């Protein structure tokens, strides 16, 4: 936490789109190469361990939405802005529901709202 607190958050916000694309690719990789347990394909084997990509994607979506809404320079959001945000949250949401991981998917909805 100390190291993260020393990191300039602008560096992370500048890379929001790259992180978003990495998250989407990782979610697709889970659907293709993922480890199945109890009927759900949610884990990606990395370095001998199982990694749940959807947990990382939650953080990526928070970063992406922070950047997106920070760039909106008006007092009120337009319907177009809300639709854009909804579509960009909807893509990983759909991939997470395909795993199926309802718990993580339900957490993503309030992020957008």
C-alpha positions as CSV (number, residue, x, y, z in Angstrom):
1,X,0.0,0.0,0.0
2,X,2.9,2.4,0.7
3,X,4.4,1.8,-2.7
4,X,1.0,2.4,-4.4
5,X,0.5,5.6,-2.4
6,X,3.7,6.9,-3.8
7,X,2.7,6.2,-7.4
8,X,1.4,9.1,-9.4
9,X,-2.2,8.3,-10.3
10,X,-1.9,10.3,-13.5
11,X,0.3,7.5,-14.9
12,X,-2.4,5.0,-14.2
13,X,-5.1,7.2,-15.7
14,X,-3.1,7.8,-18.8
15,X,-3.0,4.0,-19.4
16,X,-6.7,3.4,-18.7
17,X,-7.4,2.3,-22.3
18,X,-4.4,0.0,-22.4
19,X,-5.5,-1.6,-19.1
20,X,-9.1,-1.9,-20.4
21,X,-7.9,-3.7,-23.5
22,X,-5.7,-6.0,-21.5
23,X,-8.6,-6.8,-19.2
24,X,-10.9,-7.7,-22.2
25,X,-8.2,-9.9,-23.7
26,X,-7.7,-11.6,-20.4
27,X,-11.4,-12.2,-20.0
28,X,-11.5,-13.8,-23.5
29,X,-8.4,-15.9,-22.6
30,X,-10.3,-17.2,-19.5
31,X,-13.2,-18.3,-21.8
32,X,-10.7,-20.1,-24.1
33,X,-8.0,-21.4,-21.8
34,X,-9.6,-21.1,-18.4
35,X,-9.7,-23.6,-15.6
36,X,-13.1,-25.1,-14.9
37,X,-14.2,-25.7,-11.3
38,X,-17.7,-26.5,-10.2
39,X,-19.1,-25.8,-13.7
40,X,-17.6,-22.3,-13.9
41,X,-14.6,-21.3,-16.1
42,X,-13.3,-18.3,-14.0
43,X,-9.6,-18.9,-13.5
44,X,-6.6,-18.6,-15.7
45,X,-3.6,-20.7,-14.8
46,X,-0.5,-18.5,-14.4
47,X,2.9,-19.6,-13.0
48,X,1.4,-22.7,-11.4
49,X,-1.4,-20.7,-9.7
50,X,-5.0,-20.0,-10.7
51,X,-5.7,-16.3,-11.2
52,X,-9.3,-14.9,-11.3
53,X,-9.1,-12.2,-14.0
54,X,-12.5,-10.8,-13.2
55,X,-11.2,-9.4,-9.9
56,X,-8.5,-7.5,-11.7
57,X,-11.1,-6.3,-14.3
58,X,-13.1,-4.7,-11.4
59,X,-10.1,-2.5,-10.6
60,X,-9.5,-1.7,-14.3
61,X,-13.2,-0.6,-14.7
62,X,-12.9,1.7,-11.7
63,X,-9.8,3.3,-13.2
64,X,-11.4,3.6,-16.6
65,X,-14.6,5.1,-15.3
66,X,-12.7,7.5,-13.2
67,X,-10.8,8.7,-16.2
68,X,-14.0,8.8,-18.4
69,X,-16.1,10.8,-15.9
70,X,-13.1,13.1,-15.1
71,X,-12.9,14.1,-18.8
72,X,-16.6,15.1,-18.8
73,X,-16.3,18.8,-18.2
74,X,-20.0,19.7,-17.6
75,X,-22.1,19.8,-14.5
76,X,-24.6,17.3,-15.9
77,X,-23.9,14.0,-17.8
78,X,-25.6,13.6,-21.1
79,X,-27.5,10.5,-22.1
80,X,-24.8,9.9,-24.7
81,X,-22.1,9.9,-21.9
82,X,-24.1,7.4,-19.9
83,X,-24.6,5.2,-22.9
84,X,-20.8,5.2,-23.7
85,X,-20.0,4.3,-20.1
86,X,-22.7,1.6,-20.1
87,X,-21.3,0.0,-23.3
88,X,-17.8,0.0,-22.0
89,X,-18.8,-1.5,-18.7
90,X,-21.2,-3.9,-20.6
91,X,-18.5,-5.6,-22.6
92,X,-16.6,-7.0,-19.7
93,X,-19.8,-7.5,-17.8
94,X,-21.0,-9.8,-20.6
95,X,-17.8,-11.7,-20.7
96,X,-17.9,-12.2,-16.9
97,X,-21.5,-13.4,-17.1
98,X,-20.4,-15.9,-19.8
99,X,-18.0,-17.6,-17.2
100,X,-20.6,-17.5,-15.2
101,X,-19.6,-15.2,-12.3
102,X,-22.8,-13.6,-11.2
103,X,-21.2,-12.2,-8.0
104,X,-18.6,-10.1,-9.8
105,X,-21.2,-9.1,-12.5
106,X,-23.5,-7.8,-9.8
107,X,-20.6,-5.7,-8.3
108,X,-20.0,-4.1,-11.7
109,X,-23.5,-2.7,-12.1
110,X,-23.2,-0.2,-9.2
111,X,-19.9,1.0,-10.7
112,X,-21.7,2.2,-13.7
113,X,-24.7,3.5,-11.9
